[in-house]
Amino acid sequence: MISNCSDALDKIRYLAITSPEELDSESNMRIRIVPDKTNNTILVEDTGIGMSKTDLVQCLGIIANSGTRKFLEAYDQGSADVSLIGQFGVGFYSGFLVSNKMTVISKKNE
């Protein structure tokens, strides 16, 4: 899950190089982990790029769909698409396997 957060932060950093306004809504990049023993939950939160509903359906609907892996493969071939960074992959499913319920809340930066 932390790797997913890191990918989302990398993507917003990359986009901000050419479009600094991408950081206007939240310039403090962070990953926050909040355990709640009372409710037996762990909140994993980042201030990265976020995902649209379409992104969530596409990326959460396929087990181990690693956007970062696709990005690195495309990068090696010289056709990298930065939109592949920040997609959920194995990290999401690892969390799902050890929990009874996972809730994903995301807001696409744009």
C-alpha positions as CSV (number, residue, x, y, z in Angstrom):
1,M,0.0,0.0,0.0
2,I,2.9,2.4,0.8
3,S,4.3,1.6,-2.6
4,N,1.0,2.6,-4.2
5,C,1.1,5.9,-2.3
6,S,4.7,6.5,-3.3
7,D,3.7,6.0,-7.0
8,A,0.9,8.5,-6.7
9,L,3.4,11.0,-5.2
10,D,5.9,10.3,-8.0
11,K,3.3,11.0,-10.6
12,I,2.2,14.4,-9.1
13,R,5.9,15.4,-8.8
14,Y,6.5,14.4,-12.4
15,L,3.4,16.4,-13.7
16,A,4.4,19.4,-11.6
17,I,7.7,19.7,-13.4
18,T,5.9,21.1,-16.5
19,S,2.6,22.2,-14.7
20,P,3.4,23.6,-11.3
21,E,-0.3,24.3,-10.8
22,E,-0.8,20.6,-10.2
23,L,0.4,21.2,-6.6
24,D,-1.9,24.2,-6.0
25,S,-4.5,22.2,-4.1
26,E,-1.9,20.4,-2.0
27,S,1.8,21.1,-2.1
28,N,2.7,19.1,1.1
29,M,3.5,15.7,-0.2
30,R,3.1,13.0,2.4
31,I,2.0,9.5,3.2
32,R,0.2,9.0,6.4
33,I,-0.5,5.7,8.2
34,V,-3.0,5.8,11.1
35,P,-3.7,2.6,13.0
36,D,-6.9,2.5,15.0
37,K,-6.9,-0.3,17.5
38,T,-10.4,0.5,18.7
39,N,-12.0,-0.1,15.3
40,N,-9.2,-2.6,14.1
41,T,-8.5,-0.4,11.0
42,I,-5.4,1.1,9.3
43,L,-5.8,4.2,7.3
44,V,-3.2,4.6,4.5
45,E,-3.4,8.1,3.0
46,D,-1.3,10.1,0.5
47,T,-1.5,13.5,-1.2
48,G,-0.6,12.1,-4.6
49,I,-2.3,12.4,-8.0
50,G,-5.5,10.4,-7.2
51,M,-7.6,8.3,-9.5
52,S,-10.8,8.8,-11.5
53,K,-13.7,6.4,-11.3
54,T,-12.6,4.9,-14.6
55,D,-9.1,4.5,-13.3
56,L,-10.4,2.8,-10.1
57,V,-12.6,0.4,-12.1
58,Q,-9.8,-0.5,-14.5
59,C,-7.0,-0.9,-11.9
60,L,-8.9,-2.4,-9.1
61,G,-10.8,-4.8,-11.3
62,I,-7.7,-6.8,-12.4
63,I,-5.6,-8.7,-9.8
64,A,-2.0,-7.5,-9.7
65,N,-2.4,-4.9,-12.4
66,S,0.8,-3.0,-11.8
67,G,0.8,0.3,-13.4
68,T,4.4,0.9,-12.3
69,R,5.6,-2.3,-14.0
70,K,3.8,-1.2,-17.2
71,F,5.4,2.2,-16.9
72,L,8.9,0.8,-16.5
73,E,8.5,-1.6,-19.4
74,A,7.3,1.3,-21.6
75,Y,10.1,3.5,-20.4
76,D,12.6,0.8,-21.4
77,Q,11.1,0.8,-24.9
78,G,11.1,4.6,-25.1
79,S,7.3,4.9,-25.1
80,A,6.6,5.6,-21.4
81,D,3.1,7.0,-20.6
82,V,3.3,8.8,-17.2
83,S,-0.5,8.0,-16.7
84,L,0.5,4.5,-15.8
85,I,2.3,5.6,-12.6
86,G,0.1,5.4,-9.5
87,Q,-2.2,2.6,-10.5
88,F,-3.0,0.0,-7.9
89,G,-1.3,-3.4,-8.2
90,V,-0.2,-6.1,-6.0
91,G,-0.1,-3.9,-2.9
92,F,-3.8,-3.4,-3.0
93,Y,-4.5,-7.1,-3.2
94,S,-2.0,-7.9,-0.5
95,G,-4.0,-5.7,1.8
96,F,-7.3,-7.2,0.6
97,L,-6.1,-10.7,1.4
98,V,-5.4,-9.9,5.0
99,S,-8.5,-7.8,5.7
100,N,-12.2,-8.3,5.9
101,K,-12.9,-5.1,4.1
102,M,-11.0,-2.4,2.2
103,T,-12.4,1.0,1.2
104,V,-10.7,3.1,-1.4
105,I,-11.4,6.8,-1.6
106,S,-9.7,8.8,-4.3
107,K,-10.0,12.2,-5.9
108,K,-8.3,12.8,-9.2
109,N,-6.2,15.9,-9.1
110,E,-7.8,17.4,-12.2
